[in-house]
Amino acid sequence: MILIVRNANIFLQKVTNDVAPGYLNIVHRPMDLSLIKKNIDVGVIRTTDEFHRDMLLMFQNAIMYNSSDHDVHQMAVAMQRDVVKQISAFLATQSRNKEEVSEPSSLRGARTVKSHKRPGKQSTSAKSSKQKDETD
């Protein structure tokens, strides 16, 4: 987690051609942390999967643009690995929480669904079954 915070500054703002010549010719969908935050705030990113996708895109852009011996490339690889671990841990926790919620909330066991039928009314299948029994 410390690695993510320490190196996050290189991903805070969008990359421009002034800082990285030819970047926008190579990277067709730029992504940075400020854009990810904005997309969360305005509702473009609504799920963990969408967040995960954009984080991976940001790292893959850096990996693709920078040579493997460049510091930014190496930081992106390390941060991507850490983020994938963090998101996986989060998803595992969410999965466990959903399992706990889906367990019966009643001390009696499984939940039952009550039918809301009006008194005196029978369903068509119940009527035909009853009528058949009376005629036999």
MODELLER restraints for C-alpha pairs under 7 A, 6 or more apart:
rsr = mdl.restraints
at = mdl.atoms
rsr.add(forms.Gaussian(group=physical.xy_distance, feature=features.Distance(at['CA:1:A'], at['CA:82:A']), mean=6.99, stdev=0.5))
rsr.add(forms.Gaussian(group=physical.xy_distance, feature=features.Distance(at['CA:3:A'], at['CA:79:A']), mean=6.92, stdev=0.5))
rsr.add(forms.Gaussian(group=physical.xy_distance, feature=features.Distance(at['CA:4:A'], at['CA:79:A']), mean=5.60, stdev=0.5))
rsr.add(forms.Gaussian(group=physical.xy_distance, feature=features.Distance(at['CA:7:A'], at['CA:75:A']), mean=6.88, stdev=0.5))
rsr.add(forms.Gaussian(group=physical.xy_distance, feature=features.Distance(at['CA:11:A'], at['CA:32:A']), mean=5.32, stdev=0.5))
rsr.add(forms.Gaussian(group=physical.xy_distance, feature=features.Distance(at['CA:11:A'], at['CA:33:A']), mean=5.81, stdev=0.5))
rsr.add(forms.Gaussian(group=physical.xy_distance, feature=features.Distance(at['CA:12:A'], at['CA:32:A']), mean=5.85, stdev=0.5))
rsr.add(forms.Gaussian(group=physical.xy_distance, feature=features.Distance(at['CA:12:A'], at['CA:33:A']), mean=4.86, stdev=0.5))
rsr.add(forms.Gaussian(group=physical.xy_distance, feature=features.Distance(at['CA:12:A'], at['CA:34:A']), mean=5.64, stdev=0.5))
rsr.add(forms.Gaussian(group=physical.xy_distance, feature=features.Distance(at['CA:13:A'], at['CA:32:A']), mean=5.71, stdev=0.5))
rsr.add(forms.Gaussian(group=physical.xy_distance, feature=features.Distance(at['CA:13:A'], at['CA:33:A']), mean=6.59, stdev=0.5))
rsr.add(forms.Gaussian(group=physical.xy_distance, feature=features.Distance(at['CA:13:A'], at['CA:34:A']), mean=5.84, stdev=0.5))
rsr.add(forms.Gaussian(group=physical.xy_distance, feature=features.Distance(at['CA:14:A'], at['CA:31:A']), mean=6.72, stdev=0.5))
rsr.add(forms.Gaussian(group=physical.xy_distance, feature=features.Distance(at['CA:14:A'], at['CA:32:A']), mean=5.42, stdev=0.5))
rsr.add(forms.Gaussian(group=physical.xy_distance, feature=features.Distance(at['CA:16:A'], at['CA:23:A']), mean=6.96, stdev=0.5))
rsr.add(forms.Gaussian(group=physical.xy_distance, feature=features.Distance(at['CA:17:A'], at['CA:23:A']), mean=5.61, stdev=0.5))
rsr.add(forms.Gaussian(group=physical.xy_distance, feature=features.Distance(at['CA:17:A'], at['CA:24:A']), mean=6.57, stdev=0.5))
rsr.add(forms.Gaussian(group=physical.xy_distance, feature=features.Distance(at['CA:23:A'], at['CA:65:A']), mean=6.84, stdev=0.5))
rsr.add(forms.Gaussian(group=physical.xy_distance, feature=features.Distance(at['CA:26:A'], at['CA:65:A']), mean=6.85, stdev=0.5))
rsr.add(forms.Gaussian(group=physical.xy_distance, feature=features.Distance(at['CA:27:A'], at['CA:61:A']), mean=6.20, stdev=0.5))
rsr.add(forms.Gaussian(group=physical.xy_distance, feature=features.Distance(at['CA:30:A'], at['CA:58:A']), mean=6.97, stdev=0.5))
rsr.add(forms.Gaussian(group=physical.xy_distance, feature=features.Distance(at['CA:31:A'], at['CA:54:A']), mean=6.96, stdev=0.5))
rsr.add(forms.Gaussian(group=physical.xy_distance, feature=features.Distance(at['CA:31:A'], at['CA:57:A']), mean=6.66, stdev=0.5))
rsr.add(forms.Gaussian(group=physical.xy_distance, feature=features.Distance(at['CA:31:A'], at['CA:58:A']), mean=4.83, stdev=0.5))
rsr.add(forms.Gaussian(group=physical.xy_distance, feature=features.Distance(at['CA:32:A'], at['CA:58:A']), mean=5.88, stdev=0.5))
rsr.add(forms.Gaussian(group=physical.xy_distance, feature=features.Distance(at['CA:36:A'], at['CA:54:A']), mean=6.99, stdev=0.5))
rsr.add(forms.Gaussian(group=physical.xy_distance, feature=features.Distance(at['CA:39:A'], at['CA:45:A']), mean=5.42, stdev=0.5))
rsr.add(forms.Gaussian(group=physical.xy_distance, feature=features.Distance(at['CA:40:A'], at['CA:46:A']), mean=6.59, stdev=0.5))
rsr.add(forms.Gaussian(group=physical.xy_distance, feature=features.Distance(at['CA:45:A'], at['CA:51:A']), mean=6.12, stdev=0.5))
rsr.add(forms.Gaussian(group=physical.xy_distance, feature=features.Distance(at['CA:56:A'], at['CA:80:A']), mean=6.68, stdev=0.5))
rsr.add(forms.Gaussian(group=physical.xy_distance, feature=features.Distance(at['CA:59:A'], at['CA:76:A']), mean=5.21, stdev=0.5))
rsr.add(forms.Gaussian(group=physical.xy_distance, feature=features.Distance(at['CA:59:A'], at['CA:80:A']), mean=6.12, stdev=0.5))
rsr.add(forms.Gaussian(group=physical.xy_distance, feature=features.Distance(at['CA:62:A'], at['CA:72:A']), mean=6.82, stdev=0.5))
rsr.add(forms.Gaussian(group=physical.xy_distance, feature=features.Distance(at['CA:62:A'], at['CA:73:A']), mean=5.93, stdev=0.5))
rsr.add(forms.Gaussian(group=physical.xy_distance, feature=features.Distance(at['CA:62:A'], at['CA:76:A']), mean=6.33, stdev=0.5))
rsr.add(forms.Gaussian(group=physical.xy_distance, feature=features.Distance(at['CA:63:A'], at['CA:73:A']), mean=4.81, stdev=0.5))
rsr.add(forms.Gaussian(group=physical.xy_distance, feature=features.Distance(at['CA:63:A'], at['CA:76:A']), mean=6.34, stdev=0.5))
rsr.add(forms.Gaussian(group=physical.xy_distance, feature=features.Distance(at['CA:66:A'], at['CA:72:A']), mean=6.74, stdev=0.5))
rsr.add(forms.Gaussian(group=physical.xy_distance, feature=features.Distance(at['CA:66:A'], at['CA:73:A']), mean=5.38, stdev=0.5))
rsr.add(forms.Gaussian(group=physical.xy_distance, feature=features.Distance(at['CA:67:A'], at['CA:73:A']), mean=6.45, stdev=0.5))
rsr.add(forms.Gaussian(group=physical.xy_distance, feature=features.Distance(at['CA:68:A'], at['CA:74:A']), mean=6.75, stdev=0.5))
rsr.add(forms.Gaussian(group=physical.xy_distance, feature=features.Distance(at['CA:104:A'], at['CA:110:A']), mean=5.27, stdev=0.5))
rsr.add(forms.Gaussian(group=physical.xy_distance, feature=features.Distance(at['CA:104:A'], at['CA:111:A']), mean=6.03, stdev=0.5))
